[in-house]
Amino acid sequence: MKYKRIIVLLLLTLIISACSSNKEQSHQAHSSNGDLQEKTASADVLPTFLKGQSEEVRLVYQAAGKSTELLQWIPCYCGCAESAGHKSSMNCFVKKINKDGSVVWDDHGTRCGVCLQIAAESIKMKQEGKSIKEIRHYINEKYKEGYAKPTKTPMPL
């Protein structure tokens, strides 16, 4: 996959500094917790709020938009379940994908190294052939101590 090298590089960058577009018609709104949400025509069209963000952040968003079937099963450990009502790692980047294929993006991940790291690690592991359950187990074990309570993400079937 063409993102593999980029994700590996990104993952290394995020591990070292863990806490640190295509423009079409879109619609922006703030959620009740202050996160900016923006609707674009598809996952191929990144939100305008990524302008001014680092290349690494944009690459994670690009990969996350195409990996929602994975990230919906991966919990986030940054505290966003309580602060933003998130249900999974997917919600740190994508609030929802509409039936027409349009995407409602969330800017939460632009400000959170934990979110970026969990997504990048999960996507990299999937590219390496790991199952969703293996990835979920790895993330749960790695982040179970020293991080916020995880989102209440259902287990994959």
TIVO-2410 file (N, C-alpha, C; in nm, 3 decimals):
# residues 157
REC num residu      c1      c2      c3 atome chaine
REC   1      M   0.086  -0.118   0.000     N      A
REC   1      M   0.000   0.000   0.000    CA      A
REC   1      M   0.090   0.123   0.000     C      A
REC   2      K   0.050   0.226  -0.074     N      A
REC   2      K   0.136   0.342  -0.091    CA      A
REC   2      K   0.155   0.423   0.037     C      A
REC   3      Y   0.067   0.406   0.134     N      A
REC   3      Y   0.078   0.479   0.259    CA      A
REC   3      Y   0.173   0.412   0.358     C      A
REC   4      K   0.217   0.289   0.330     N      A
REC   4      K   0.293   0.212   0.427    CA      A
REC   4      K   0.420   0.284   0.472     C      A
REC   5      R   0.500   0.330   0.379     N      A
REC   5      R   0.623   0.400   0.418    CA      A
REC   5      R   0.592   0.529   0.490     C      A
REC   6      I   0.490   0.597   0.445     N      A
REC   6      I   0.452   0.724   0.509    CA      A
REC   6      I   0.407   0.698   0.652     C      A
REC   7      I   0.326   0.594   0.672     N      A
REC   7      I   0.276   0.562   0.806    CA      A
REC   7      I   0.391   0.522   0.898     C      A
REC   8      V   0.486   0.444   0.847     N      A
REC   8      V   0.603   0.405   0.927    CA      A
REC   8      V   0.681   0.530   0.969     C      A
REC   9      L   0.707   0.619   0.874     N      A
REC   9      L   0.778   0.742   0.906    CA      A
REC   9      L   0.699   0.826   1.006     C      A
REC  10      L   0.571   0.836   0.982     N      A
REC  10      L   0.484   0.912   1.072    CA      A
REC  10      L   0.484   0.852   1.212     C      A
REC  11      L   0.474   0.720   1.219     N      A
REC  11      L   0.473   0.653   1.348    CA      A
REC  11      L   0.601   0.683   1.425     C      A
REC  12      L   0.714   0.677   1.358     N      A
REC  12      L   0.841   0.709   1.424    CA      A
REC  12      L   0.842   0.853   1.473     C      A
REC  13      T   0.792   0.943   1.391     N      A
REC  13      T   0.785   1.085   1.429    CA      A
REC  13      T   0.696   1.103   1.551     C      A
REC  14      L   0.581   1.035   1.551     N      A
REC  14      L   0.488   1.049   1.663    CA      A
REC  14      L   0.543   0.989   1.791     C      A
REC  15      I   0.614   0.877   1.779     N      A
REC  15      I   0.671   0.815   1.898    CA      A
REC  15      I   0.776   0.907   1.960     C      A
REC  16      I   0.855   0.971   1.874     N      A
REC  16      I   0.958   1.062   1.923    CA      A
REC  16      I   0.896   1.186   1.987     C      A
REC  17      S   0.788   1.236   1.927     N      A
REC  17      S   0.725   1.358   1.978    CA      A
REC  17      S   0.575   1.338   1.996     C      A
REC  18      A   0.536   1.237   2.073     N      A
REC  18      A   0.395   1.198   2.084    CA      A
REC  18      A   0.305   1.309   2.133     C      A
REC  19      C   0.357   1.405   2.205     N      A
REC  19      C   0.268   1.510   2.252    CA      A
REC  19      C   0.290   1.640   2.174     C      A
REC  20      S   0.334   1.631   2.108     N      A
REC  20      S   0.348   1.753   2.029    CA      A
REC  20      S   0.220   1.783   1.938     C      A
REC  21      S  -0.444   1.954   0.051     N      A
REC  21      S  -0.590   1.927   0.054    CA      A
REC  21      S  -0.657   1.966  -0.077     C      A
REC  22      N  -0.719   1.879  -0.045     N      A
REC  22      N  -0.800   1.898  -0.167    CA      A
REC  22      N  -0.924   1.975  -0.128     C      A
REC  23      K  -0.949   2.092  -0.190     N      A
REC  23      K  -1.058   2.176  -0.144    CA      A
REC  23      K  -1.178   2.168  -0.237     C      A
REC  24      E  -1.289   2.121  -0.182     N      A
REC  24      E  -1.417   2.126  -0.250    CA      A
REC  24      E  -1.512   2.189  -0.152     C      A
REC  25      Q  -1.636   2.205  -0.194     N      A
REC  25      Q  -1.734   2.267  -0.107    CA      A
REC  25      Q  -1.746   2.188   0.023     C      A
REC  26      S  -1.744   2.256   0.135     N      A
REC  26      S  -1.754   2.191   0.264    CA      A
REC  26      S  -1.833   2.280   0.359     C      A
REC  27      H  -1.869   2.221   0.472     N      A
REC  27      H  -1.946   2.294   0.572    CA      A
REC  27      H  -1.882   2.270   0.708     C      A
REC  28      Q  -1.852   2.377   0.781     N      A
REC  28      Q  -1.790   2.366   0.912    CA      A
REC  28      Q  -1.889   2.404   1.021     C      A
REC  29      A  -1.875   2.338   1.136     N      A
REC  29      A  -1.956   2.369   1.254    CA      A
REC  29      A  -1.877   2.327   1.377     C      A
REC  30      H  -1.906   2.389   1.488     N      A
REC  30      H  -1.844   2.349   1.615    CA      A
REC  30      H  -1.939   2.258   1.690     C      A
REC  31      S  -1.884   2.150   1.747     N      A
REC  31      S  -1.966   2.062   1.830    CA      A
REC  31      S  -1.980   2.125   1.968     C      A
REC  32      S  -2.060   2.064   2.052     N      A
REC  32      S  -2.086   2.119   2.185    CA      A
REC  32      S  -1.960   2.127   2.271     C      A
REC  33      N  -1.859   2.042   2.244     N      A
REC  33      N  -1.736   2.046   2.323    CA      A
REC  33      N  -1.631   2.139   2.261     C      A
REC  34      G  -1.665   2.205   2.150     N      A
REC  34      G  -1.573   2.299   2.089    CA      A
REC  34      G  -1.494   2.245   1.972     C      A
REC  35      D  -1.498   2.113   1.949     N      A
REC  35      D  -1.429   2.058   1.833    CA      A
REC  35      D  -1.492   2.112   1.705     C      A
REC  36      L  -1.408   2.136   1.608     N      A
REC  36      L  -1.455   2.182   1.478    CA      A
REC  36      L  -1.488   2.060   1.393     C      A
REC  37      Q  -1.604   2.061   1.331     N      A
REC  37      Q  -1.643   1.952   1.242    CA      A
REC  37      Q  -1.670   2.010   1.105     C      A
REC  38      E  -1.629   1.936   1.003     N      A
REC  38      E  -1.643   1.983   0.867    CA      A
REC  38      E  -1.684   1.868   0.776     C      A
REC  39      K  -1.784   1.892   0.694     N      A
REC  39      K  -1.833   1.792   0.600    CA      A
REC  39      K  -1.767   1.814   0.464     C      A
REC  40      T  -1.716   1.704   0.406     N      A
REC  40      T  -1.663   1.709   0.271    CA      A
REC  40      T  -1.733   1.602   0.187     C      A
REC  41      A  -1.714   1.607   0.058     N      A
REC  41      A  -1.785   1.518  -0.034    CA      A
REC  41      A  -1.750   1.370  -0.016     C      A
REC  42      S  -1.627   1.342   0.030     N      A
REC  42      S  -1.584   1.203   0.046    CA      A
REC  42      S  -1.456   1.200   0.131     C      A
REC  43      A  -1.410   1.077   0.159     N      A
REC  43      A  -1.284   1.062   0.233    CA      A
REC  43      A  -1.164   1.107   0.151     C      A
REC  44      D  -1.182   1.122   0.021     N      A
REC  44      D  -1.073   1.170  -0.065    CA      A
REC  44      D  -1.054   1.321  -0.054     C      A
REC  45      V  -1.151   1.390   0.005     N      A
REC  45      V  -1.145   1.535   0.018    CA      A
REC  45      V  -1.120   1.569   0.165     C      A
REC  46      L  -0.999   1.612   0.196     N      A
REC  46      L  -0.964   1.643   0.334    CA      A
REC  46      L  -1.028   1.776   0.376     C      A
REC  47      P  -1.056   1.791   0.505     N      A
REC  47      P  -1.118   1.915   0.554    CA      A
REC  47      P  -1.020   2.033   0.549     C      A
REC  48      T  -1.076   2.151   0.535     N      A
REC  48      T  -0.993   2.272   0.526    CA      A
REC  48      T  -0.925   2.303   0.659     C      A
REC  49      F  -0.977   2.251   0.771     N      A
REC  49      F  -0.911   2.281   0.899    CA      A
REC  49      F  -0.772   2.218   0.909     C      A
REC  50      L  -0.736   2.134   0.813     N      A
REC  50      L  -0.601   2.076   0.813    CA      A
REC  50      L  -0.497   2.170   0.752     C      A
REC  51      K  -0.543   2.280   0.689     N      A
REC  51      K  -0.447   2.378   0.638    CA      A
REC  51      K  -0.368   2.433   0.757     C      A
REC  52      G  -0.241   2.443   0.741     N      A
REC  52      G  -0.157   2.493   0.848    CA      A
REC  52      G  -0.110   2.384   0.944     C      A
REC  53      Q  -0.164   2.264   0.931     N      A
REC  53      Q  -0.120   2.152   1.014    CA      A
REC  53      Q   0.005   2.090   0.951     C      A
REC  54      S   0.079   2.015   1.029     N      A
REC  54      S   0.199   1.949   0.977    CA      A
REC  54      S   0.161   1.842   0.875     C      A
REC  55      E   0.257   1.806   0.794     N      A
REC  55      E   0.235   1.699   0.695    CA      A
REC  55      E   0.198   1.569   0.766     C      A
REC  56      E   0.260   1.542   0.881     N      A
REC  56      E   0.231   1.420   0.954    CA      A
REC  56      E   0.085   1.413   0.997     C      A
REC  57      V   0.031   1.523   1.049     N      A
REC  57      V  -0.109   1.527   1.090    CA      A
REC  57      V  -0.200   1.506   0.969     C      A
REC  58      R  -0.170   1.572   0.860     N      A
REC  58      R  -0.251   1.555   0.738    CA      A
REC  58      R  -0.248   1.411   0.689     C      A
REC  59      L  -0.131   1.346   0.697     N      A
REC  59      L  -0.120   1.208   0.651    CA      A
REC  59      L  -0.200   1.113   0.741     C      A
REC  60      V  -0.200   1.137   0.870     N      A
REC  60      V  -0.280   1.052   0.959    CA      A
REC  60      V  -0.428   1.071   0.927     C      A
REC  61      Y  -0.470   1.194   0.907     N      A
REC  61      Y  -0.611   1.218   0.870    CA      A
REC  61      Y  -0.645   1.148   0.739     C      A
REC  62      Q  -0.558   1.158   0.641     N      A
REC  62      Q  -0.583   1.094   0.512    CA      A
REC  62      Q  -0.598   0.943   0.530     C      A
REC  63      A  -0.507   0.883   0.605     N      A
REC  63      A  -0.513   0.738   0.629    CA      A
REC  63      A  -0.633   0.701   0.714     C      A
REC  64      A  -0.664   0.781   0.816     N      A
REC  64      A  -0.778   0.753   0.903    CA      A
REC  64      A  -0.909   0.759   0.827     C      A
REC  65      G  -0.921   0.853   0.736     N      A
REC  65      G  -1.043   0.865   0.656    CA      A
REC  65      G  -1.069   0.742   0.570     C      A
REC  66      K  -0.962   0.672   0.535     N      A
REC  66      K  -0.973   0.551   0.455    CA      A
REC  66      K  -0.968   0.424   0.540     C      A
REC  67      S  -0.958   0.440   0.672     N      A
REC  67      S  -0.945   0.325   0.763    CA      A
REC  67      S  -1.054   0.322   0.869     C      A
REC  68      T  -1.168   0.380   0.840     N      A
REC  68      T  -1.275   0.385   0.940    CA      A
REC  68      T  -1.326   0.247   0.978     C      A
REC  69      E  -1.321   0.151   0.886     N      A
REC  69      E  -1.366   0.015   0.917    CA      A
REC  69      E  -1.276  -0.051   1.021     C      A
REC  70      L  -1.153  -0.006   1.033     N      A
REC  70      L  -1.061  -0.052   1.138    CA      A
REC  70      L  -1.079   0.032   1.264     C      A
REC  71      L  -1.067   0.164   1.250     N      A
REC  71      L  -1.063   0.252   1.367    CA      A
REC  71      L  -1.193   0.253   1.448     C      A
REC  72      Q  -1.305   0.213   1.387     N      A
REC  72      Q  -1.430   0.207   1.463    CA      A
REC  72      Q  -1.424   0.102   1.574     C      A
REC  73      W  -1.330   0.008   1.565     N      A
REC  73      W  -1.315  -0.099   1.664    CA      A
REC  73      W  -1.200  -0.074   1.762     C      A
REC  74      I  -1.129   0.037   1.746     N      A
REC  74      I  -1.011   0.066   1.828    CA      A
REC  74      I  -1.044   0.178   1.927     C      A
REC  75      P  -1.028   0.153   2.057     N      A
REC  75      P  -1.057   0.258   2.155    CA      A
REC  75      P  -0.950   0.366   2.154     C      A
REC  76      C  -0.989   0.483   2.200     N      A
REC  76      C  -0.895   0.592   2.220    CA      A
REC  76      C  -0.875   0.608   2.370     C      A
REC  77      Y  -0.755   0.643   2.409     N      A
REC  77      Y  -0.718   0.656   2.550    CA      A
REC  77      Y  -0.678   0.799   2.587     C      A
REC  78      C  -0.731   0.898   2.519     N      A
REC  78      C  -0.692   1.036   2.549    CA      A
REC  78      C  -0.791   1.106   2.642     C      A
REC  79      G  -0.904   1.044   2.669     N      A
REC  79      G  -1.006   1.108   2.753    CA      A
REC  79      G  -1.121   1.165   2.673     C      A
REC  80      C  -1.121   1.142   2.543     N      A
REC  80      C  -1.224   1.199   2.457    CA      A
REC  80      C  -1.362   1.137   2.476     C      A
REC  81      A  -1.369   1.022   2.540     N      A
REC  81      A  -1.501   0.963   2.568    CA      A
REC  81      A  -1.579   1.057   2.658     C      A
REC  82      E  -1.511   1.109   2.760     N      A
REC  82      E  -1.576   1.200   2.854    CA      A
REC  82      E  -1.584   1.343   2.801     C      A
REC  83      S  -1.477   1.392   2.741     N      A
REC  83      S  -1.475   1.532   2.698    CA      A
REC  83      S  -1.551   1.558   2.569     C      A
REC  84      A  -1.557   1.457   2.480     N      A
REC  84      A  -1.618   1.479   2.349    CA      A
REC  84      A  -1.725   1.377   2.312     C      A
REC  85      G  -1.747   1.278   2.398     N      A
REC  85      G  -1.847   1.176   2.368    CA      A
REC  85      G  -1.807   1.079   2.258     C      A
REC  86      H  -1.677   1.066   2.234     N      A
REC  86      H  -1.632   0.975   2.130    CA      A
REC  86      H  -1.656   0.830   2.169     C      A
REC  87      K  -1.677   0.746   2.068     N      A
REC  87      K  -1.703   0.603   2.087    CA      A
REC  87      K  -1.584   0.517   2.048     C      A
REC  88      S  -1.491   0.572   1.967     N      A
REC  88      S  -1.376   0.496   1.920    CA      A
REC  88      S  -1.269   0.592   1.869     C      A
REC  89      S  -1.156   0.537   1.831     N      A
REC  89      S  -1.048   0.616   1.773    CA      A
REC  89      S  -1.093   0.686   1.644     C      A
REC  90      M  -1.183   0.624   1.572     N      A
REC  90      M  -1.233   0.683   1.448    CA      A
REC  90      M  -1.288   0.823   1.472     C      A
REC  91      N  -1.361   0.842   1.583     N      A
REC  91      N  -1.427   0.969   1.609    CA      A
REC  91      N  -1.331   1.084   1.636     C      A
REC  92      C  -1.206   1.056   1.664     N      A
REC  92      C  -1.108   1.163   1.681    CA      A
REC  92      C  -1.076   1.231   1.548     C      A
REC  93      F  -1.110   1.164   1.438     N      A
REC  93      F  -1.083   1.211   1.304    CA      A
REC  93      F  -1.210   1.226   1.220     C      A
REC  94      V  -1.298   1.128   1.231     N      A
REC  94      V  -1.420   1.123   1.152    CA      A
REC  94      V  -1.538   1.103   1.245     C      A
REC  95      K  -1.631   1.200   1.243     N      A
REC  95      K  -1.751   1.185   1.325    CA      A
REC  95      K  -1.842   1.079   1.265     C      A
REC  96      K  -1.863   1.088   1.132     N      A
REC  96      K  -1.945   0.988   1.066    CA      A
REC  96      K  -1.925   0.994   0.916     C      A
REC  97      I  -1.963   0.884   0.852     N      A
REC  97      I  -1.967   0.878   0.706    CA      A
REC  97      I  -2.114   0.863   0.670     C      A
REC  98      N  -2.162   0.955   0.590     N      A
REC  98      N  -2.303   0.955   0.550    CA      A
REC  98      N  -2.329   0.853   0.440     C      A
REC  99      K  -2.455   0.819   0.422     N      A
REC  99      K  -2.493   0.721   0.320    CA      A
REC  99      K  -2.450   0.762   0.180     C      A
REC 100      D  -2.444   0.892   0.155     N      A
REC 100      D  -2.403   0.939   0.022    CA      A
REC 100      D  -2.250   0.940   0.004     C      A
REC 101      G  -2.177   0.893   0.106     N      A
REC 101      G  -2.031   0.888   0.100    CA      A
REC 101      G  -1.962   1.012   0.152     C      A
REC 102      S  -2.039   1.117   0.183     N      A
REC 102      S  -1.978   1.237   0.239    CA      A
REC 102      S  -1.928   1.205   0.380     C      A
REC 103      V  -1.829   1.280   0.423     N      A
REC 103      V  -1.763   1.254   0.552    CA      A
REC 103      V  -1.775   1.379   0.639     C      A
REC 104      V  -1.810   1.358   0.764     N      A
REC 104      V  -1.807   1.465   0.863    CA      A
REC 104      V  -1.680   1.442   0.945     C      A
REC 105      W  -1.581   1.527   0.922     N      A
REC 105      W  -1.451   1.519   0.989    CA      A
REC 105      W  -1.459   1.590   1.124     C      A
REC 106      D  -1.370   1.553   1.216     N      A
REC 106      D  -1.359   1.617   1.347    CA      A
REC 106      D  -1.214   1.659   1.366     C      A
REC 107      D  -1.192   1.779   1.416     N      A
REC 107      D  -1.054   1.829   1.430    CA      A
REC 107      D  -0.988   1.789   1.561     C      A
REC 108      H  -1.055   1.708   1.643     N      A
REC 108      H  -0.999   1.667   1.772    CA      A
REC 108      H  -0.857   1.611   1.758     C      A
REC 109      G  -0.835   1.525   1.659     N      A
REC 109      G  -0.704   1.462   1.640    CA      A
REC 109      G  -0.592   1.559   1.607     C      A
REC 110      T  -0.625   1.679   1.562     N      A
REC 110      T  -0.520   1.776   1.528    CA      A
REC 110      T  -0.449   1.827   1.653     C      A
REC 111      R  -0.510   1.809   1.769     N      A
REC 111      R  -0.455   1.862   1.894    CA      A
REC 111      R  -0.414   1.753   1.992     C      A
REC 112      C  -0.407   1.628   1.947     N      A
REC 112      C  -0.387   1.519   2.043    CA      A
REC 112      C  -0.287   1.415   1.991     C      A
REC 113      G  -0.171   1.413   2.052     N      A
REC 113      G  -0.068   1.316   2.016    CA      A
REC 113      G  -0.109   1.172   2.041     C      A
REC 114      V  -0.188   1.149   2.148     N      A
REC 114      V  -0.234   1.012   2.177    CA      A
REC 114      V  -0.324   0.963   2.065     C      A
REC 115      C  -0.416   1.046   2.020     N      A
REC 115      C  -0.507   1.008   1.911    CA      A
REC 115      C  -0.428   0.976   1.784     C      A
REC 116      L  -0.335   1.062   1.750     N      A
REC 116      L  -0.255   1.043   1.629    CA      A
REC 116      L  -0.173   0.914   1.638     C      A
REC 117      Q  -0.115   0.889   1.753     N      A
REC 117      Q  -0.031   0.772   1.771    CA      A
REC 117      Q  -0.112   0.643   1.763     C      A
REC 118      I  -0.228   0.638   1.829     N      A
REC 118      I  -0.311   0.517   1.827    CA      A
REC 118      I  -0.357   0.488   1.684     C      A
REC 119      A  -0.401   0.590   1.612     N      A
REC 119      A  -0.446   0.569   1.474    CA      A
REC 119      A  -0.331   0.521   1.386     C      A
REC 120      A  -0.216   0.587   1.394     N      A
REC 120      A  -0.101   0.550   1.311    CA      A
REC 120      A  -0.055   0.407   1.340     C      A
REC 121      E  -0.046   0.371   1.468     N      A
REC 121      E  -0.005   0.235   1.504    CA      A
REC 121      E  -0.105   0.132   1.453     C      A
REC 122      S  -0.233   0.160   1.470     N      A
REC 122      S  -0.337   0.066   1.428    CA      A
REC 122      S  -0.334   0.044   1.277     C      A
REC 123      I  -0.325   0.153   1.202     N      A
REC 123      I  -0.323   0.144   1.056    CA      A
REC 123      I  -0.198   0.070   1.009     C      A
REC 124      K  -0.085   0.098   1.070     N      A
REC 124      K   0.039   0.029   1.034    CA      A
REC 124      K   0.027  -0.121   1.059     C      A
REC 125      M  -0.028  -0.158   1.174     N      A
REC 125      M  -0.044  -0.301   1.206    CA      A
REC 125      M  -0.139  -0.370   1.108     C      A
REC 126      K  -0.244  -0.301   1.067     N      A
REC 126      K  -0.338  -0.358   0.969    CA      A
REC 126      K  -0.266  -0.380   0.836     C      A
REC 127      Q  -0.182  -0.285   0.796     N      A
REC 127      Q  -0.105  -0.298   0.673    CA      A
REC 127      Q  -0.007  -0.415   0.680     C      A
REC 128      E   0.038  -0.447   0.801     N      A
REC 128      E   0.130  -0.560   0.821    CA      A
REC 128      E   0.057  -0.693   0.828     C      A
REC 129      G  -0.075  -0.691   0.816     N      A
REC 129      G  -0.152  -0.815   0.813    CA      A
REC 129      G  -0.213  -0.858   0.945     C      A
REC 130      K  -0.203  -0.774   1.048     N      A
REC 130      K  -0.263  -0.808   1.178    CA      A
REC 130      K  -0.416  -0.799   1.168     C      A
REC 131      S  -0.482  -0.884   1.246     N      A
REC 131      S  -0.628  -0.880   1.249    CA      A
REC 131      S  -0.674  -0.764   1.338     C      A
REC 132      I  -0.799  -0.727   1.322     N      A
REC 132      I  -0.854  -0.619   1.405    CA      A
REC 132      I  -0.847  -0.658   1.552     C      A
REC 133      K  -0.875  -0.782   1.584     N      A
REC 133      K  -0.868  -0.827   1.725    CA      A
REC 133      K  -0.726  -0.821   1.779     C      A
REC 134      E  -0.627  -0.856   1.697     N      A
REC 134      E  -0.487  -0.847   1.741    CA      A
REC 134      E  -0.449  -0.701   1.766     C      A
REC 135      I  -0.491  -0.613   1.677     N      A
REC 135      I  -0.462  -0.471   1.693    CA      A
REC 135      I  -0.529  -0.418   1.818     C      A
REC 136      R  -0.654  -0.452   1.838     N      A
REC 136      R  -0.729  -0.408   1.955    CA      A
REC 136      R  -0.659  -0.453   2.084     C      A
REC 137      H  -0.618  -0.578   2.087     N      A
REC 137      H  -0.549  -0.630   2.206    CA      A
REC 137      H  -0.419  -0.552   2.231     C      A
REC 138      Y  -0.342  -0.528   2.127     N      A
REC 138      Y  -0.217  -0.454   2.140    CA      A
REC 138      Y  -0.241  -0.313   2.196     C      A
REC 139      I  -0.337  -0.242   2.138     N      A
REC 139      I  -0.367  -0.105   2.183    CA      A
REC 139      I  -0.414  -0.107   2.328     C      A
REC 140      N  -0.503  -0.199   2.363     N      A
REC 140      N  -0.552  -0.208   2.501    CA      A
REC 140      N  -0.438  -0.232   2.599     C      A
REC 141      E  -0.347  -0.321   2.563     N      A
REC 141      E  -0.235  -0.350   2.653    CA      A
REC 141      E  -0.138  -0.232   2.663     C      A
REC 142      K  -0.106  -0.171   2.552     N      A
REC 142      K  -0.009  -0.061   2.552    CA      A
REC 142      K  -0.058   0.061   2.628     C      A
REC 143      Y  -0.187   0.091   2.619     N      A
REC 143      Y  -0.238   0.216   2.675    CA      A
REC 143      Y  -0.318   0.198   2.804     C      A
REC 144      K  -0.318   0.078   2.861     N      A
REC 144      K  -0.403   0.054   2.978    CA      A
REC 144      K  -0.355   0.128   3.103     C      A
REC 145      E  -0.229   0.163   3.111     N      A
REC 145      E  -0.177   0.233   3.228    CA      A
REC 145      E  -0.113   0.364   3.186     C      A
REC 146      G  -0.143   0.469   3.263     N      A
REC 146      G  -0.081   0.599   3.238    CA      A
REC 146      G  -0.157   0.686   3.140     C      A
REC 147      Y  -0.273   0.641   3.097     N      A
REC 147      Y  -0.355   0.716   3.002    CA      A
REC 147      Y  -0.496   0.728   3.058     C      A
REC 148      A  -0.579   0.805   2.995     N      A
REC 148      A  -0.718   0.821   3.038    CA      A
REC 148      A  -0.797   0.692   3.016     C      A
REC 149      K  -0.917   0.688   3.072     N      A
REC 149      K  -1.005   0.574   3.049    CA      A
REC 149      K  -1.036   0.565   2.900     C      A
REC 150      P  -1.043   0.443   2.847     N      A
REC 150      P  -1.069   0.428   2.704    CA      A
REC 150      P  -1.214   0.459   2.668     C      A
REC 151      T  -1.233   0.486   2.541     N      A
REC 151      T  -1.371   0.500   2.490    CA      A
REC 151      T  -1.440   0.364   2.507     C      A
REC 152      K  -1.571   0.369   2.512     N      A
REC 152      K  -1.648   0.244   2.526    CA      A
REC 152      K  -1.673   0.185   2.387     C      A
REC 153      T  -1.567   0.136   2.329     N      A
REC 153      T  -1.568   0.084   2.194    CA      A
REC 153      T  -1.607  -0.064   2.198     C      A
REC 154      P  -1.709  -0.104   2.120     N      A
REC 154      P  -1.746  -0.245   2.120    CA      A
REC 154      P  -1.633  -0.332   2.064     C      A
REC 155      M  -1.631  -0.457   2.106     N      A
REC 155      M  -1.533  -0.551   2.053    CA      A
REC 155      M  -1.572  -0.590   1.911     C      A
REC 156      P  -1.473  -0.609   1.824     N      A
REC 156      P  -1.505  -0.656   1.687    CA      A
REC 156      P  -1.563  -0.796   1.694     C      A
REC 157      L  -1.647  -0.827   1.599     N      A
REC 157      L  -1.712  -0.958   1.594    CA      A
REC 157      L  -1.617  -1.065   1.551     C      A
***
